[in-house]
Amino acid sequence: MRHAARTGKALALPAPACAAGFSLVELMVSMAIGLVLLATLLVVFANASSARSELERNSRQIENGRYAVELLADDLRVAGYFGEVDVDALAAPAALPDPCSTVPAEWAAAMPIHVQGYDGGSGAPACMPADVKANTDILVVRRVKTCAAGVAGCEPAIAGKPYLQAALCNTDLIPYVVGPSGTTEFPLLRKDCITLAALREYVVNVYFISASNHAGENIPTLMRLELTGSTMAQVPLVEGIEELSIEYGIDDDGDGEPDAYSADPSLYAYAGCAVCTAVHNWSNVVTARFHVLARSPEPSPGHVDTKRYALGHDAAGDAITVGPKNDAYRRHAYAALVRIANPAGRRDRP
């Protein structure tokens, strides 16, 4: 059988087309679009970074202001707490005590004066540092710690620190002892008349505004002088606090409620008062109304502070306002009213 011869022909493929490149115009347009997109991303990133920085500055200012108010309020609430000592039975000092004193006898004499202040810094005690911000108030709080030395969770007695021991045994001949640990004898007993009574650290805190944070920066800072026994130690508390103004509620009739407010009880007097002395007035302070002005730690670009801030009243009863500062710092004023529980509570009437 004859087969037909197979003949194959190679298929002719079309020649590949030459790849066309970008023209110069197309390349320039593409680069321009890319640069616009890149510039847009950079602007968005810069705006987001600036907004984040501004939010952080505002958050720090708010946090610092609230923390300063909380610190002052917490200490004022327990001012005048002296453990088991009957403060009302103590004789008032002849004159206002010196907050800077390191003499134990003067610590004891100062106990009836649970708070003490210096309006606008006038007449400030000698231990105040040179960088106290002018025209800002100074506050002194006296008390003992609520935590007895050596009790579980509390700091043990430390040599040199001041302590108060109250007598609870009816055979003890003196009501209390105040002095530094290590050089003072604390012989008073508990109710069982066998066990030594607890020691509570004697506290004198002096609050003020410093012009710097004591870390090399000129940032106004809430500071505190703390009695260590032999000296008053400076402790920075809150940065950015630039104003402090306090009014004190004075109980004239002994019912535990304030009858009048004064920025300087040392000068306060009312009609019919026979003993409106500085000592008498300060011993009758039962509340404190204070104002704090906090600023951001860093300036805000493009911002100008043109606000005026109300900070209570001065000793003459005139409103205190500060500002406008006309700078780039953001500010906020805070206010709080605190009842000083120990002296006020001892006067409460059923």
GUGU-317917 format. One record per residue (C-alpha): z, y, x. Coordinates in pm, 1 decimal, always signed. Layout:
// residues N
<rec z="Z" y="Y" x="X"/>
...
END
This chain:
// residues 350
<rec z="+0.0" y="+0.0" x="+0.0"/>
<rec z="-101.9" y="+323.6" x="+144.4"/>
<rec z="+157.6" y="+591.0" x="+157.9"/>
<rec z="+67.0" y="+947.8" x="+153.3"/>
<rec z="+141.2" y="+1121.0" x="+478.0"/>
<rec z="+428.3" y="+1358.7" x="+458.8"/>
<rec z="+368.0" y="+1693.0" x="+610.2"/>
<rec z="+653.2" y="+1941.6" x="+653.6"/>
<rec z="+610.9" y="+2308.7" x="+685.4"/>
<rec z="+881.2" y="+2530.8" x="+823.2"/>
<rec z="+1006.2" y="+2779.2" x="+568.2"/>
<rec z="+953.5" y="+3127.9" x="+680.5"/>
<rec z="+1288.6" y="+3323.5" x="+659.7"/>
<rec z="+1286.5" y="+3697.7" x="+618.5"/>
<rec z="+1384.6" y="+3891.9" x="+924.6"/>
<rec z="+1743.7" y="+4025.6" x="+910.0"/>
<rec z="+1767.9" y="+4387.0" x="+810.7"/>
<rec z="+1901.2" y="+4623.1" x="+1073.4"/>
<rec z="+2267.4" y="+4729.7" x="+1001.8"/>
<rec z="+2278.2" y="+5096.4" x="+916.0"/>
<rec z="+2565.2" y="+5302.9" x="+1085.4"/>
<rec z="+2765.9" y="+5601.3" x="+954.3"/>
<rec z="+2602.9" y="+5928.3" x="+982.1"/>
<rec z="+2785.5" y="+6213.9" x="+1150.8"/>
<rec z="+2836.6" y="+6386.4" x="+816.8"/>
<rec z="+2987.3" y="+6073.2" x="+658.6"/>
<rec z="+3222.5" y="+6028.9" x="+954.0"/>
<rec z="+3342.0" y="+6387.2" x="+935.1"/>
<rec z="+3401.4" y="+6362.4" x="+558.5"/>
<rec z="+3601.3" y="+6041.4" x="+606.1"/>
<rec z="+3813.9" y="+6199.4" x="+877.2"/>
<rec z="+3876.6" y="+6504.9" x="+661.3"/>
<rec z="+3992.7" y="+6290.1" x="+367.9"/>
<rec z="+4220.4" y="+6091.4" x="+600.0"/>
<rec z="+4371.9" y="+6407.7" x="+742.6"/>
<rec z="+4436.7" y="+6544.8" x="+391.9"/>
<rec z="+4608.7" y="+6221.6" x="+291.5"/>
<rec z="+4814.9" y="+6222.1" x="+611.9"/>
<rec z="+4915.6" y="+6586.4" x="+560.7"/>
<rec z="+5016.5" y="+6508.4" x="+202.2"/>
<rec z="+5233.6" y="+6219.4" x="+318.3"/>
<rec z="+5394.2" y="+6438.1" x="+584.7"/>
<rec z="+5474.9" y="+6708.7" x="+327.0"/>
<rec z="+5622.6" y="+6452.4" x="+89.3"/>
<rec z="+5831.0" y="+6301.9" x="+370.4"/>
<rec z="+5952.0" y="+6643.5" x="+489.5"/>
<rec z="+6047.6" y="+6749.0" x="+135.9"/>
<rec z="+6230.3" y="+6421.2" x="+77.0"/>
<rec z="+6415.6" y="+6457.2" x="+407.2"/>
<rec z="+6509.9" y="+6818.2" x="+329.7"/>
<rec z="+6629.1" y="+6724.3" x="-20.4"/>
<rec z="+6833.4" y="+6438.8" x="+122.7"/>
<rec z="+6994.5" y="+6668.2" x="+381.4"/>
<rec z="+7076.2" y="+6926.6" x="+113.5"/>
<rec z="+7223.5" y="+6658.6" x="-111.3"/>
<rec z="+7435.9" y="+6534.2" x="+177.4"/>
<rec z="+7563.9" y="+6887.1" x="+250.0"/>
<rec z="+7653.3" y="+6940.3" x="-115.5"/>
<rec z="+7821.2" y="+6601.8" x="-138.5"/>
<rec z="+8036.1" y="+6672.2" x="+168.0"/>
<rec z="+8136.7" y="+7012.3" x="+31.0"/>
<rec z="+8238.7" y="+6861.6" x="-304.6"/>
<rec z="+8419.3" y="+6570.7" x="-140.6"/>
<rec z="+8606.2" y="+6797.4" x="+103.4"/>
<rec z="+8710.9" y="+7039.0" x="-171.1"/>
<rec z="+8843.6" y="+6764.5" x="-394.5"/>
<rec z="+9020.1" y="+6593.1" x="-107.9"/>
<rec z="+9193.6" y="+6917.4" x="-6.4"/>
<rec z="+9315.9" y="+6969.2" x="-363.6"/>
<rec z="+9438.5" y="+6610.1" x="-379.0"/>
<rec z="+9627.5" y="+6640.5" x="-48.6"/>
<rec z="+9808.3" y="+6957.4" x="-154.1"/>
<rec z="+9882.2" y="+6831.4" x="-504.2"/>
<rec z="+10022.6" y="+6498.9" x="-384.3"/>
<rec z="+10262.4" y="+6666.4" x="-140.3"/>
<rec z="+10373.6" y="+6931.5" x="-389.3"/>
<rec z="+10453.1" y="+6669.7" x="-654.0"/>
<rec z="+10717.3" y="+6509.9" x="-432.7"/>
<rec z="+10851.8" y="+6832.2" x="-279.7"/>
<rec z="+11230.3" y="+6841.4" x="-307.0"/>
<rec z="+11269.5" y="+6463.6" x="-299.1"/>
<rec z="+11572.0" y="+6385.9" x="-82.1"/>
<rec z="+11646.7" y="+6029.4" x="-182.3"/>
<rec z="+11995.7" y="+5979.5" x="-321.0"/>
<rec z="+12127.7" y="+6320.7" x="-211.5"/>
<rec z="+12242.9" y="+6542.3" x="-500.7"/>
<rec z="+12050.4" y="+6853.8" x="-402.5"/>
<rec z="+12189.6" y="+7055.7" x="-693.4"/>
<rec z="+12537.7" y="+7019.6" x="-545.0"/>
<rec z="+12430.5" y="+7169.7" x="-212.2"/>
<rec z="+12505.9" y="+7530.9" x="-125.5"/>
<rec z="+12200.4" y="+7753.8" x="-101.9"/>
<rec z="+12132.7" y="+7901.6" x="+244.0"/>
<rec z="+12221.1" y="+8264.6" x="+305.6"/>
<rec z="+11859.7" y="+8344.7" x="+393.9"/>
<rec z="+11522.3" y="+8175.9" x="+376.0"/>
<rec z="+11508.7" y="+7899.7" x="+638.3"/>
<rec z="+11273.8" y="+7895.2" x="+935.2"/>
<rec z="+11004.3" y="+7625.7" x="+882.5"/>
<rec z="+10963.3" y="+7602.4" x="+1261.3"/>
<rec z="+11326.3" y="+7510.5" x="+1328.6"/>
<rec z="+11401.4" y="+7196.5" x="+1528.0"/>
<rec z="+11779.0" y="+7230.8" x="+1474.9"/>
<rec z="+11923.0" y="+6951.3" x="+1253.3"/>
<rec z="+12188.0" y="+7180.3" x="+1099.9"/>
<rec z="+11909.3" y="+7412.6" x="+984.1"/>
<rec z="+11714.2" y="+7120.1" x="+838.0"/>
<rec z="+12016.1" y="+7035.1" x="+627.8"/>
<rec z="+12069.7" y="+7394.7" x="+514.9"/>
<rec z="+11702.3" y="+7421.1" x="+411.0"/>
<rec z="+11709.1" y="+7128.6" x="+165.4"/>
<rec z="+11763.2" y="+7343.6" x="-149.3"/>
<rec z="+11441.6" y="+7533.9" x="-63.1"/>
<rec z="+11191.7" y="+7259.4" x="-144.4"/>
<rec z="+10885.6" y="+7487.5" x="-117.0"/>
<rec z="+10834.3" y="+7814.3" x="+62.3"/>
<rec z="+10527.2" y="+8029.7" x="+108.0"/>
<rec z="+10377.7" y="+8328.2" x="+283.2"/>
<rec z="+10143.8" y="+8529.9" x="+61.7"/>
<rec z="+9829.6" y="+8616.1" x="+255.8"/>
<rec z="+10004.5" y="+8498.1" x="+572.2"/>
<rec z="+10241.1" y="+8797.3" x="+565.0"/>
<rec z="+10561.0" y="+8735.5" x="+762.8"/>
<rec z="+10433.7" y="+8399.4" x="+890.7"/>
<rec z="+10678.0" y="+8195.1" x="+1101.1"/>
<rec z="+10660.7" y="+8208.1" x="+1479.3"/>
<rec z="+10523.8" y="+7856.0" x="+1522.9"/>
<rec z="+10195.7" y="+7936.3" x="+1347.3"/>
<rec z="+9895.0" y="+7914.4" x="+1584.1"/>
<rec z="+9691.1" y="+8220.5" x="+1676.1"/>
<rec z="+9378.9" y="+8105.2" x="+1490.3"/>
<rec z="+9528.2" y="+8116.5" x="+1139.4"/>
<rec z="+9261.5" y="+8263.9" x="+911.3"/>
<rec z="+9360.2" y="+8614.2" x="+805.6"/>
<rec z="+9465.2" y="+8684.3" x="+446.1"/>
<rec z="+9508.2" y="+8319.1" x="+351.1"/>
<rec z="+9831.0" y="+8171.4" x="+215.7"/>
<rec z="+10068.1" y="+7946.6" x="+407.1"/>
<rec z="+10259.0" y="+7673.5" x="+221.5"/>
<rec z="+10575.1" y="+7493.1" x="+333.6"/>
<rec z="+10682.9" y="+7165.5" x="+170.4"/>
<rec z="+11019.1" y="+6999.8" x="+239.7"/>
<rec z="+11115.8" y="+6647.9" x="+135.7"/>
<rec z="+11184.4" y="+6303.7" x="+270.2"/>
<rec z="+10944.4" y="+6012.8" x="+263.4"/>
<rec z="+10963.6" y="+5793.0" x="-42.9"/>
<rec z="+10940.7" y="+5488.2" x="+184.5"/>
<rec z="+11268.7" y="+5395.7" x="+357.3"/>
<rec z="+11238.7" y="+5326.7" x="+730.2"/>
<rec z="+11217.2" y="+4958.9" x="+817.9"/>
<rec z="+11153.4" y="+4835.9" x="+464.3"/>
<rec z="+10860.9" y="+4593.1" x="+429.8"/>
<rec z="+10537.1" y="+4789.8" x="+446.7"/>
<rec z="+10711.7" y="+5102.7" x="+578.6"/>
<rec z="+10725.7" y="+5243.7" x="+928.3"/>
<rec z="+11043.6" y="+5158.1" x="+1123.0"/>
<rec z="+11270.9" y="+5433.1" x="+1248.3"/>
<rec z="+11119.6" y="+5596.2" x="+1558.9"/>
<rec z="+11334.2" y="+5759.3" x="+1826.0"/>
<rec z="+11317.6" y="+6136.8" x="+1814.0"/>
<rec z="+11187.9" y="+6165.1" x="+1458.2"/>
<rec z="+11413.0" y="+6335.6" x="+1200.0"/>
<rec z="+11581.3" y="+6123.4" x="+931.8"/>
<rec z="+11811.2" y="+6167.6" x="+633.6"/>
<rec z="+12079.1" y="+5915.5" x="+538.0"/>
<rec z="+12263.2" y="+5949.6" x="+205.3"/>
<rec z="+12609.2" y="+5812.8" x="+133.1"/>
<rec z="+12635.0" y="+5566.3" x="-157.4"/>
<rec z="+12980.1" y="+5423.8" x="-82.2"/>
<rec z="+13266.5" y="+5612.8" x="-247.0"/>
<rec z="+13475.2" y="+5588.2" x="+68.2"/>
<rec z="+13228.0" y="+5786.3" x="+280.0"/>
<rec z="+13366.6" y="+6128.5" x="+354.8"/>
<rec z="+13035.1" y="+6314.7" x="+386.4"/>
<rec z="+12741.2" y="+6307.1" x="+143.1"/>
<rec z="+12459.1" y="+6279.3" x="+395.4"/>
<rec z="+12351.9" y="+6297.5" x="+760.5"/>
<rec z="+12036.0" y="+6464.2" x="+894.7"/>
<rec z="+11914.5" y="+6439.0" x="+1252.6"/>
<rec z="+11673.2" y="+6278.8" x="+1499.2"/>
<rec z="+11689.0" y="+5905.3" x="+1543.4"/>
<rec z="+11831.3" y="+5792.4" x="+1875.8"/>
<rec z="+12064.8" y="+6086.8" x="+1922.4"/>
<rec z="+12224.1" y="+6103.0" x="+1576.1"/>
<rec z="+12481.4" y="+5861.5" x="+1442.0"/>
<rec z="+12395.1" y="+5733.0" x="+1095.0"/>
<rec z="+12716.0" y="+5561.7" x="+975.4"/>
<rec z="+12686.8" y="+5600.6" x="+596.2"/>
<rec z="+12695.4" y="+5293.6" x="+372.1"/>
<rec z="+12531.0" y="+5151.2" x="+63.6"/>
<rec z="+12718.4" y="+5087.9" x="-261.7"/>
<rec z="+12858.6" y="+4761.8" x="-125.8"/>
<rec z="+13036.0" y="+4973.7" x="+138.4"/>
<rec z="+12929.1" y="+4721.4" x="+401.7"/>
<rec z="+12557.0" y="+4764.1" x="+464.0"/>
<rec z="+12425.8" y="+5075.2" x="+631.7"/>
<rec z="+12238.7" y="+5305.2" x="+395.9"/>
<rec z="+11863.4" y="+5347.7" x="+434.6"/>
<rec z="+11704.3" y="+5611.9" x="+655.6"/>
<rec z="+11426.2" y="+5828.3" x="+515.5"/>
<rec z="+11212.8" y="+6041.2" x="+742.0"/>
<rec z="+11277.9" y="+6413.6" x="+690.5"/>
<rec z="+10947.1" y="+6591.0" x="+633.0"/>
<rec z="+10849.8" y="+6955.9" x="+681.7"/>
<rec z="+10478.6" y="+7016.4" x="+623.0"/>
<rec z="+10328.7" y="+7361.9" x="+677.6"/>
<rec z="+9975.3" y="+7398.9" x="+534.5"/>
<rec z="+9740.2" y="+7674.7" x="+647.5"/>
<rec z="+9373.4" y="+7756.8" x="+705.0"/>
<rec z="+9253.6" y="+7756.9" x="+1064.8"/>
<rec z="+8942.3" y="+7943.1" x="+1177.5"/>
<rec z="+8825.7" y="+7633.5" x="+1371.1"/>
<rec z="+8845.4" y="+7256.5" x="+1343.2"/>
<rec z="+9005.9" y="+7225.0" x="+1690.7"/>
<rec z="+8711.1" y="+7009.2" x="+1796.5"/>
<rec z="+8503.9" y="+7288.1" x="+1948.4"/>
<rec z="+8343.7" y="+7412.4" x="+1625.5"/>
<rec z="+8416.0" y="+7733.1" x="+1435.4"/>
<rec z="+8446.8" y="+7562.4" x="+1099.3"/>
<rec z="+8734.8" y="+7681.4" x="+876.3"/>
<rec z="+8968.4" y="+7386.4" x="+833.1"/>
<rec z="+9274.5" y="+7301.5" x="+628.1"/>
<rec z="+9545.3" y="+7223.5" x="+883.4"/>
<rec z="+9905.0" y="+7106.9" x="+871.4"/>
<rec z="+10200.5" y="+7154.0" x="+1101.6"/>
<rec z="+10426.5" y="+6847.5" x="+1088.9"/>
<rec z="+10787.4" y="+6832.2" x="+1204.6"/>
<rec z="+10814.7" y="+6559.7" x="+1467.8"/>
<rec z="+11176.4" y="+6628.1" x="+1557.3"/>
<rec z="+11140.8" y="+6829.8" x="+1875.2"/>
<rec z="+10829.6" y="+7026.2" x="+1781.7"/>
<rec z="+10573.7" y="+7106.5" x="+1511.4"/>
<rec z="+10251.2" y="+6911.5" x="+1565.5"/>
<rec z="+9913.2" y="+7039.7" x="+1444.7"/>
<rec z="+9704.3" y="+6798.9" x="+1237.8"/>
<rec z="+9348.1" y="+6884.5" x="+1118.0"/>
<rec z="+9301.2" y="+6769.3" x="+758.6"/>
<rec z="+8981.0" y="+6887.7" x="+587.8"/>
<rec z="+8686.0" y="+7080.7" x="+730.3"/>
<rec z="+8508.4" y="+7352.7" x="+534.9"/>
<rec z="+8816.0" y="+7489.0" x="+353.3"/>
<rec z="+8806.4" y="+7864.3" x="+402.3"/>
<rec z="+9043.1" y="+8009.5" x="+139.2"/>
<rec z="+9383.6" y="+7907.4" x="+3.0"/>
<rec z="+9571.9" y="+8104.8" x="-261.0"/>
<rec z="+9891.0" y="+7990.3" x="-435.7"/>
<rec z="+10099.0" y="+8116.1" x="-728.4"/>
<rec z="+10444.6" y="+7971.3" x="-789.6"/>
<rec z="+10599.3" y="+7906.2" x="-1130.9"/>
<rec z="+10961.6" y="+8026.0" x="-1139.0"/>
<rec z="+11215.7" y="+7882.5" x="-1383.6"/>
<rec z="+11439.3" y="+8171.3" x="-1487.2"/>
<rec z="+11647.7" y="+7996.7" x="-1752.4"/>
<rec z="+11705.9" y="+7653.0" x="-1599.8"/>
<rec z="+11508.0" y="+7443.2" x="-1850.8"/>
<rec z="+11262.2" y="+7302.7" x="-1596.8"/>
<rec z="+10967.4" y="+7505.1" x="-1725.0"/>
<rec z="+10813.0" y="+7807.8" x="-1549.3"/>
<rec z="+10887.1" y="+8141.7" x="-1711.0"/>
<rec z="+10669.2" y="+8350.1" x="-1478.6"/>
<rec z="+10421.1" y="+8307.4" x="-1194.0"/>
<rec z="+10427.9" y="+8500.8" x="-869.9"/>
<rec z="+10223.0" y="+8479.6" x="-551.8"/>
<rec z="+10536.4" y="+8583.2" x="-360.9"/>
<rec z="+10868.4" y="+8475.9" x="-515.3"/>
<rec z="+11044.1" y="+8657.3" x="-229.0"/>
<rec z="+10950.8" y="+8982.5" x="-404.5"/>
<rec z="+10972.5" y="+8865.8" x="-764.6"/>
<rec z="+11216.7" y="+9033.3" x="-1005.1"/>
<rec z="+11248.2" y="+9057.5" x="-1382.1"/>
<rec z="+11450.2" y="+9267.6" x="-1622.9"/>
<rec z="+11811.1" y="+9156.6" x="-1644.1"/>
<rec z="+11802.0" y="+8936.9" x="-1334.6"/>
<rec z="+12126.7" y="+8971.1" x="-1141.6"/>
<rec z="+12036.5" y="+8744.2" x="-847.3"/>
<rec z="+11661.3" y="+8777.1" x="-795.6"/>
<rec z="+11692.3" y="+8716.2" x="-423.9"/>
<rec z="+11427.3" y="+8537.6" x="-221.3"/>
<rec z="+11651.2" y="+8230.5" x="-182.9"/>
<rec z="+11730.9" y="+8220.7" x="-555.5"/>
<rec z="+11367.0" y="+8252.1" x="-658.9"/>
<rec z="+11228.9" y="+7993.8" x="-418.1"/>
<rec z="+11496.8" y="+7741.4" x="-518.2"/>
<rec z="+11384.0" y="+7785.9" x="-881.8"/>
<rec z="+11013.6" y="+7716.6" x="-822.5"/>
<rec z="+10911.3" y="+7427.3" x="-1050.0"/>
<rec z="+10530.2" y="+7447.5" x="-1050.8"/>
<rec z="+10250.7" y="+7562.4" x="-821.9"/>
<rec z="+9906.8" y="+7685.1" x="-922.3"/>
<rec z="+9673.0" y="+7690.3" x="-625.2"/>
<rec z="+9311.4" y="+7778.5" x="-556.1"/>
<rec z="+9091.1" y="+7641.5" x="-279.0"/>
<rec z="+8749.0" y="+7764.5" x="-170.5"/>
<rec z="+8540.5" y="+7500.9" x="+5.7"/>
<rec z="+8209.8" y="+7560.2" x="+179.4"/>
<rec z="+7942.0" y="+7321.6" x="+303.8"/>
<rec z="+7980.8" y="+7226.0" x="+671.2"/>
<rec z="+7627.1" y="+7339.8" x="+753.3"/>
<rec z="+7407.2" y="+7624.8" x="+624.3"/>
<rec z="+7132.9" y="+7552.9" x="+370.8"/>
<rec z="+6790.3" y="+7690.3" x="+479.6"/>
<rec z="+6665.2" y="+7955.5" x="+239.3"/>
<rec z="+6995.6" y="+7983.9" x="+51.6"/>
<rec z="+7195.3" y="+8308.1" x="+23.0"/>
<rec z="+7546.2" y="+8295.3" x="-128.4"/>
<rec z="+7571.7" y="+8598.7" x="-356.9"/>
<rec z="+7852.2" y="+8463.6" x="-578.0"/>
<rec z="+8203.0" y="+8600.5" x="-626.7"/>
<rec z="+8490.1" y="+8353.3" x="-645.0"/>
<rec z="+8812.5" y="+8398.9" x="-844.6"/>
<rec z="+9121.2" y="+8274.8" x="-657.0"/>
<rec z="+9414.1" y="+8359.7" x="-882.0"/>
<rec z="+9635.0" y="+8666.7" x="-849.3"/>
<rec z="+9821.7" y="+8844.3" x="-573.4"/>
<rec z="+10189.0" y="+8944.1" x="-569.2"/>
<rec z="+10111.0" y="+9261.3" x="-764.7"/>
<rec z="+9940.7" y="+9058.6" x="-1038.3"/>
<rec z="+9590.4" y="+9176.5" x="-949.0"/>
<rec z="+9303.6" y="+8927.7" x="-956.1"/>
<rec z="+9190.6" y="+8794.5" x="-619.7"/>
<rec z="+8815.2" y="+8765.3" x="-572.2"/>
<rec z="+8617.3" y="+8694.0" x="-257.7"/>
<rec z="+8247.1" y="+8732.3" x="-191.2"/>
<rec z="+7964.3" y="+8772.1" x="-193.8"/>
<rec z="+7949.5" y="+8614.9" x="+151.7"/>
<rec z="+7572.8" y="+8673.1" x="+185.6"/>
<rec z="+7525.7" y="+8377.3" x="+416.6"/>
<rec z="+7350.3" y="+8040.8" x="+389.2"/>
<rec z="+7658.3" y="+7827.1" x="+311.7"/>
<rec z="+7708.7" y="+7676.5" x="-33.7"/>
<rec z="+8059.0" y="+7712.1" x="-180.0"/>
<rec z="+8270.8" y="+7599.4" x="-472.1"/>
<rec z="+8615.7" y="+7708.7" x="-588.8"/>
<rec z="+8873.2" y="+7451.2" x="-699.6"/>
<rec z="+9200.0" y="+7506.3" x="-885.5"/>
<rec z="+9495.4" y="+7285.7" x="-975.5"/>
<rec z="+9831.4" y="+7322.1" x="-1147.5"/>
<rec z="+10105.7" y="+7091.8" x="-1017.7"/>
<rec z="+10450.9" y="+7031.7" x="-1158.3"/>
<rec z="+10703.1" y="+6985.7" x="-878.9"/>
<rec z="+10867.2" y="+6684.7" x="-1032.9"/>
<rec z="+11201.6" y="+6666.5" x="-854.1"/>
<rec z="+11348.5" y="+7016.3" x="-908.6"/>
<rec z="+11180.2" y="+7044.2" x="-1250.1"/>
<rec z="+11290.1" y="+6699.5" x="-1363.9"/>
<rec z="+11653.7" y="+6760.3" x="-1273.2"/>
<rec z="+11652.3" y="+7052.6" x="-1518.8"/>
<rec z="+11482.3" y="+6882.2" x="-1812.3"/>
<rec z="+11668.9" y="+6910.1" x="-2138.5"/>
<rec z="+11657.3" y="+6632.3" x="-2397.6"/>
END
